[in-house]
């Protein structure tokens, strides 16, 4: 024989409805199409950030400067090769 189910606790239906609404809002917020913009963080390009780090006294700044110089050299070389006409 199946025992009868216990009567619902007072306020349980209201709590379940509130949990369902919160879950729906959380899911809707997680599915936003574009991420929120962060003020001030995206104002510099990666090149500008690297240049600022290279000019600082931080450990490894000289390595960043050398990498930027190598990148500039490779870009100049590639541009020179692109302009050669047969």
Secondary structure as GFF3:
##gff-version 3
##sequence-region A 1 86
A	DSSP	alpha_helix	12	30	.	.	.	ID=ss1
A	DSSP	three_ten_helix	41	43	.	.	.	ID=ss2
A	DSSP	alpha_helix	46	55	.	.	.	ID=ss3
A	DSSP	alpha_helix	61	83	.	.	.	ID=ss4
###
